[in-house]
């Protein structure tokens, strides 16, 4: 049994079952043995590959979006350009390279901030962005950012924020928790706590016995903080993740290790734990602060932003191998049978601000 698994078992023995949210938080962020505090999970040699690692085109188009959003909100200076949950720093590296070409003055004058809670990943990001000026700063929370207009981007951010799960048993919703079985192994069980009925999705009333509902107050709290900052100081936000556009019943909690799914209780701290993002709930939070919230699929967004044209430009004069690679990257990022459909995009800004890439938004 791993050290973190032993720690979790001792916590349960001492204090009783853990909520799914508490279990996720320990597995991902334990200061000594947590997944994100001890590992570099990204890329082919890690556990999963994010869009910026698939192709430079993704980060370039996000850079175009950030510049266009800055123009749409009136080109304010000073302005803070922020990535929250920056992974290895690959996305921001490609964004800044693109901004250098679009408008060197904007790239020079904007304050660049990376919001990262993992010291391990922050060091990786510094290495990736090592050629950039020293004006790039690292923050732990959005509250540490300067009080000025904000352009903020988050890619695969919300899926790793812990969720609560509730299971329907005997016609009642009860919190799903992690306890110990008779031989001391981790197992799922039902606790006594019940959800706020007002937060349940519309199909919860007709859900069958054993159905699971996921609620994510921590995700909502983060979106509230971001939306409040944009509503009071101006700016725009772009958030991309896998998830669904409508709230619904369903169990999406999953563990990924070495690019394969595994039992979420098998190896705490050694596998990534995520759950699909309820984009409808995030959009509702942003709208509660008076912002416009636009939802589209990643495929629609990237096509609107010109992924085909950019791939064609990169392929000009290239050999067949390069063109085939570019085609594969485009299909993976924007294809209906790949990330283009599974991943969704949420863009937020003050009412009436026209943001790019949102032709099919709702």
C-alpha positions as CSV (number, residue, x, y, z in Angstrom):
1,X,0.0,0.0,0.0
2,X,1.4,3.4,-1.0
3,X,2.1,6.1,1.6
4,X,-0.8,8.2,0.5
5,X,-3.2,5.3,0.5
6,X,-2.1,4.5,4.1
7,X,-2.6,8.2,5.0
8,X,-6.1,8.1,3.6
9,X,-7.0,4.8,5.4
10,X,-5.8,6.3,8.7
11,X,-7.9,9.5,8.1
12,X,-11.0,7.3,7.5
13,X,-10.3,5.2,10.6
14,X,-10.0,8.3,12.7
15,X,-12.7,10.6,11.3
16,X,-15.0,8.4,9.3
17,X,-15.7,8.2,5.5
18,X,-14.3,10.9,3.1
19,X,-16.5,12.7,0.6
20,X,-15.5,12.2,-3.0
21,X,-14.4,15.9,-3.0
22,X,-12.1,15.4,0.0
23,X,-10.7,12.2,-1.5
24,X,-10.0,14.0,-4.8
25,X,-8.4,16.9,-3.0
26,X,-6.0,14.7,-1.0
27,X,-5.1,12.5,-4.1
28,X,-4.4,15.5,-6.3
29,X,-3.0,18.1,-3.9
30,X,-1.6,16.5,-0.8
31,X,1.6,18.6,-0.1
32,X,3.8,15.5,0.3
33,X,2.3,12.8,-1.9
34,X,-0.4,14.5,-4.1
35,X,-0.5,13.8,-7.8
36,X,0.1,17.4,-8.9
37,X,2.7,18.1,-6.2
38,X,4.9,15.1,-7.0
39,X,4.5,14.4,-10.8
40,X,4.8,15.9,-14.3
41,X,1.8,14.2,-15.8
42,X,1.7,15.9,-19.2
43,X,2.7,14.5,-22.6
44,X,3.5,11.2,-24.2
45,X,5.7,10.1,-21.3
46,X,3.2,11.2,-18.7
47,X,-0.4,10.2,-18.0
48,X,-2.3,12.4,-20.5
49,X,-1.8,14.8,-23.3
50,X,-3.5,18.2,-23.4
51,X,-4.3,20.3,-26.5
52,X,-1.3,22.6,-26.3
53,X,1.0,19.5,-26.3
54,X,-0.7,18.1,-29.4
55,X,-0.1,21.1,-31.7
56,X,1.4,24.6,-31.5
57,X,-1.7,25.7,-33.5
58,X,-3.9,25.4,-30.4
59,X,-1.8,27.9,-28.4
60,X,-1.5,30.2,-31.4
61,X,-5.2,30.4,-31.9
62,X,-5.7,31.1,-28.1
63,X,-3.2,33.9,-28.6
64,X,-5.2,35.3,-31.4
65,X,-8.3,35.1,-29.2
66,X,-6.6,36.9,-26.3
67,X,-5.5,39.7,-28.5
68,X,-8.9,40.0,-30.2
69,X,-10.6,39.9,-26.8
70,X,-8.3,42.7,-25.6
71,X,-9.3,44.8,-28.6
72,X,-13.0,44.0,-28.0
73,X,-12.9,45.4,-24.5
74,X,-11.3,48.6,-25.6
75,X,-7.5,47.9,-25.6
76,X,-7.0,48.9,-22.0
77,X,-3.5,49.3,-20.5
78,X,-2.4,48.3,-18.0
79,X,-4.0,44.9,-18.5
80,X,-3.2,41.5,-17.0
81,X,-3.0,38.4,-19.2
82,X,-3.3,35.3,-17.1
83,X,-3.4,31.5,-17.5
84,X,-4.9,29.6,-14.6
85,X,-3.8,26.0,-14.3
86,X,-0.9,26.4,-16.8
87,X,0.3,22.8,-17.0
88,X,3.9,22.8,-18.4
89,X,3.6,26.4,-19.7
90,X,3.3,25.2,-23.3
91,X,0.1,27.1,-24.0
92,X,1.4,30.4,-22.6
93,X,4.7,30.0,-24.5
94,X,2.7,29.7,-27.8
95,X,0.3,32.5,-26.8
96,X,3.2,34.9,-26.1
97,X,5.0,34.0,-29.3
98,X,1.8,34.8,-31.2
99,X,1.3,38.1,-29.4
100,X,4.9,39.1,-30.2
101,X,3.9,38.8,-33.9
102,X,0.5,40.4,-33.7
103,X,1.4,43.4,-31.5
104,X,4.8,43.6,-29.9
105,X,3.6,46.6,-27.8
106,X,0.8,44.6,-26.3
107,X,3.0,41.6,-25.6
108,X,5.5,44.0,-24.0
109,X,3.2,46.1,-21.9
110,X,0.7,43.5,-20.6
111,X,1.4,42.0,-17.2
112,X,1.7,38.2,-17.6
113,X,0.6,36.1,-14.7
114,X,0.5,32.3,-14.2
115,X,-1.8,31.0,-11.5
116,X,-0.4,27.8,-10.2
117,X,-0.7,26.0,-6.8
118,X,1.9,23.3,-7.4
119,X,5.5,24.4,-6.7
120,X,6.7,21.5,-8.8
121,X,4.7,22.5,-11.9
122,X,5.6,26.2,-11.4
123,X,9.3,25.2,-11.8
124,X,8.5,23.3,-15.0
125,X,6.6,26.4,-16.3
126,X,9.6,28.6,-15.5
127,X,11.8,26.3,-17.5
128,X,9.4,26.3,-20.5
129,X,9.1,30.1,-20.4
130,X,12.8,30.7,-19.6
131,X,13.4,32.9,-22.6
132,X,10.6,35.3,-21.6
133,X,11.2,38.5,-19.7
134,X,11.3,38.5,-15.9
135,X,8.0,40.4,-15.8
136,X,6.1,37.0,-15.8
137,X,4.9,36.4,-12.3
138,X,3.5,33.3,-10.6
139,X,0.5,33.6,-8.3
140,X,-1.4,31.0,-6.2
141,X,-4.9,32.5,-6.5
142,X,-6.9,35.0,-8.6
143,X,-7.1,37.3,-5.6
144,X,-3.4,37.9,-5.8
145,X,-3.7,39.5,-9.3
146,X,-3.5,43.3,-9.8
147,X,-6.8,45.2,-9.7
148,X,-7.0,46.0,-13.4
149,X,-8.7,44.6,-16.5
150,X,-8.1,40.9,-17.0
151,X,-7.8,38.5,-19.9
152,X,-7.8,35.0,-18.4
153,X,-7.5,31.6,-20.0
154,X,-7.9,28.2,-18.5
155,X,-7.4,24.9,-20.4
156,X,-8.3,21.7,-18.7
157,X,-8.7,23.5,-15.4
158,X,-12.1,22.8,-14.0
159,X,-12.1,19.0,-14.5
160,X,-9.5,18.6,-11.8
161,X,-11.4,20.7,-9.2
162,X,-12.9,18.3,-6.7
163,X,-16.6,17.4,-7.0
164,X,-19.2,15.9,-4.6
165,X,-21.2,12.9,-5.7
166,X,-24.7,11.8,-4.6
167,X,-26.3,8.4,-5.2
168,X,-30.0,7.7,-5.3
169,X,-30.9,5.0,-2.8
170,X,-34.4,4.1,-1.6
171,X,-35.7,7.1,-3.5
172,X,-33.4,9.5,-1.7
173,X,-30.2,11.2,-2.7
174,X,-27.3,10.5,-0.3
175,X,-23.7,11.7,-0.5
176,X,-21.3,9.2,-2.0
177,X,-18.3,8.7,0.2
178,X,-15.1,6.6,0.5
179,X,-14.8,4.2,3.5
180,X,-13.1,1.0,4.3
181,X,-14.3,-2.5,3.8
182,X,-13.9,-5.4,6.4
183,X,-10.3,-6.0,5.3
184,X,-9.3,-2.3,5.2
185,X,-9.5,-1.7,1.5
186,X,-11.0,1.6,0.1
187,X,-14.6,1.3,-1.1
188,X,-17.5,3.5,-2.1
189,X,-20.4,3.8,0.3
190,X,-23.4,6.1,1.0
191,X,-23.2,8.7,3.8
192,X,-26.2,10.5,5.4
193,X,-25.7,14.0,3.9
194,X,-28.2,15.0,1.2
195,X,-27.8,17.6,-1.6
196,X,-29.7,20.9,-1.8
197,X,-32.7,19.9,-4.0
198,X,-32.4,23.3,-5.8
199,X,-29.0,22.3,-7.1
200,X,-30.1,19.0,-8.7
201,X,-30.4,18.7,-12.4
202,X,-33.9,18.6,-14.0
203,X,-33.7,14.9,-14.7
204,X,-32.9,14.0,-11.1
205,X,-36.5,13.4,-10.2
206,X,-36.9,10.6,-12.7
207,X,-33.4,9.1,-12.2
208,X,-33.3,5.4,-11.5
209,X,-32.2,3.7,-8.3
210,X,-28.4,3.8,-8.0
211,X,-28.0,6.9,-10.3
212,X,-25.3,9.4,-9.4
213,X,-25.4,13.2,-9.5
214,X,-22.3,15.3,-9.4
215,X,-22.2,18.8,-7.9
216,X,-19.1,21.0,-7.8
217,X,-19.4,24.0,-5.4
218,X,-15.6,24.6,-5.6
219,X,-15.8,25.0,-9.4
220,X,-18.7,27.5,-8.9
221,X,-16.7,29.4,-6.3
222,X,-13.8,29.8,-8.7
223,X,-16.0,31.0,-11.5
224,X,-17.7,33.4,-9.1
225,X,-14.3,34.9,-8.2
226,X,-13.3,35.2,-11.9
227,X,-16.6,36.6,-13.0
228,X,-16.6,39.2,-10.1
229,X,-13.2,40.4,-11.1
230,X,-14.2,40.7,-14.8
231,X,-17.5,42.4,-13.9
232,X,-15.8,45.0,-11.7
233,X,-12.5,45.6,-13.5
234,X,-13.3,44.6,-17.1
235,X,-11.9,41.9,-19.2
236,X,-12.8,38.5,-20.7
237,X,-12.3,34.8,-19.9
238,X,-11.9,31.7,-22.0
239,X,-12.2,28.2,-20.5
240,X,-11.8,24.9,-22.3
241,X,-12.4,21.5,-20.9
242,X,-14.2,18.2,-21.5
243,X,-17.7,18.1,-20.2
244,X,-21.4,18.7,-21.1
245,X,-23.4,21.8,-22.1
246,X,-26.5,20.8,-20.1
247,X,-26.6,19.7,-16.4
248,X,-27.6,16.0,-16.1
249,X,-27.5,12.9,-13.9
250,X,-24.4,10.8,-14.5
251,X,-21.1,9.4,-13.0
252,X,-18.1,10.9,-14.8
253,X,-15.4,10.5,-12.1
254,X,-12.4,8.8,-13.6
255,X,-8.7,8.0,-13.0
256,X,-6.1,8.2,-15.8
257,X,-2.6,6.7,-15.5
258,X,-0.2,6.2,-18.4
259,X,-2.9,7.2,-20.9
260,X,-5.3,4.5,-19.6
261,X,-8.3,4.5,-17.3
262,X,-8.1,2.7,-14.0
263,X,-10.1,2.2,-10.8
264,X,-10.4,5.6,-9.0
265,X,-9.6,4.0,-5.7
266,X,-6.7,1.8,-6.8
267,X,-3.7,4.2,-6.7
268,X,-4.4,7.4,-4.9
269,X,-1.8,10.1,-5.7
270,X,-0.5,8.0,-8.6
271,X,-3.3,8.6,-11.2
272,X,-5.0,11.8,-12.3
273,X,-8.6,12.1,-11.0
274,X,-11.0,14.2,-13.0
275,X,-14.7,14.6,-13.7
276,X,-16.6,16.1,-16.6
277,X,-17.3,19.8,-16.3
278,X,-20.9,21.0,-16.1
279,X,-20.6,24.0,-18.4
280,X,-24.2,25.1,-17.8
281,X,-23.5,25.6,-14.1
282,X,-20.4,27.6,-14.9
283,X,-22.2,29.8,-17.4
284,X,-25.0,30.4,-14.9
285,X,-22.4,31.6,-12.4
286,X,-20.9,34.0,-14.8
287,X,-24.4,35.3,-15.8
288,X,-25.3,35.9,-12.2
289,X,-22.5,38.5,-12.1
290,X,-24.0,40.3,-15.2
291,X,-21.6,38.8,-17.7
292,X,-22.5,37.3,-21.1
293,X,-21.5,33.6,-21.2
294,X,-21.1,31.9,-24.6
295,X,-20.9,28.1,-25.0
296,X,-19.6,26.2,-28.0
297,X,-17.8,22.9,-28.8
298,X,-14.0,23.0,-29.1
299,X,-14.4,22.0,-32.7
300,X,-16.7,24.9,-33.6
301,X,-14.4,27.3,-31.7
302,X,-11.2,26.2,-33.4
303,X,-12.8,26.2,-36.9
304,X,-14.1,29.7,-36.3
305,X,-10.7,30.8,-35.1
306,X,-9.1,29.5,-38.3
307,X,-7.4,26.2,-37.5
308,X,-7.7,24.9,-41.0
309,X,-6.2,28.1,-42.5
310,X,-3.3,28.0,-40.0
311,X,-2.6,24.3,-40.6
312,X,-2.6,25.1,-44.3
313,X,-0.1,27.9,-43.9
314,X,2.2,25.7,-41.8
315,X,2.0,23.0,-44.4
316,X,2.9,25.3,-47.4
317,X,6.1,23.9,-48.9
318,X,6.3,21.1,-46.4
319,X,6.8,17.5,-47.2
320,X,4.0,14.9,-47.1
321,X,5.0,13.7,-43.6
322,X,4.6,17.2,-42.1
323,X,1.3,17.7,-43.9
324,X,0.0,14.4,-42.7
325,X,1.0,15.3,-39.1
326,X,-0.8,18.6,-39.3
327,X,-3.9,17.0,-40.7
328,X,-3.8,14.5,-37.8
329,X,-3.4,17.3,-35.3
330,X,-6.4,19.2,-36.7
331,X,-8.6,16.1,-36.7
332,X,-7.6,15.3,-33.1
333,X,-8.3,18.9,-31.9
334,X,-11.3,19.8,-33.9
335,X,-12.8,16.5,-35.2
336,X,-16.3,15.5,-34.2
337,X,-15.1,12.1,-33.3
338,X,-12.3,13.4,-31.1
339,X,-11.7,16.4,-28.8
340,X,-13.7,18.7,-31.1
341,X,-17.0,17.2,-29.7
342,X,-16.0,16.1,-26.2
343,X,-14.4,19.4,-25.2
344,X,-16.4,22.5,-24.8
345,X,-15.5,26.2,-24.7
346,X,-16.9,28.8,-22.3
347,X,-16.2,32.5,-23.1
348,X,-17.3,35.3,-20.7
349,X,-17.2,39.1,-20.9
350,X,-19.2,42.1,-20.0
351,X,-22.6,42.4,-21.6
352,X,-22.5,43.2,-25.3
353,X,-18.8,42.6,-25.9
354,X,-18.2,40.7,-29.1
355,X,-15.7,37.9,-28.7
356,X,-14.2,35.8,-31.5
357,X,-14.7,32.1,-32.2
358,X,-18.3,32.0,-31.0
359,X,-20.4,31.8,-34.2
360,X,-22.5,28.8,-32.8
361,X,-22.6,30.0,-29.2
362,X,-25.8,29.8,-27.1
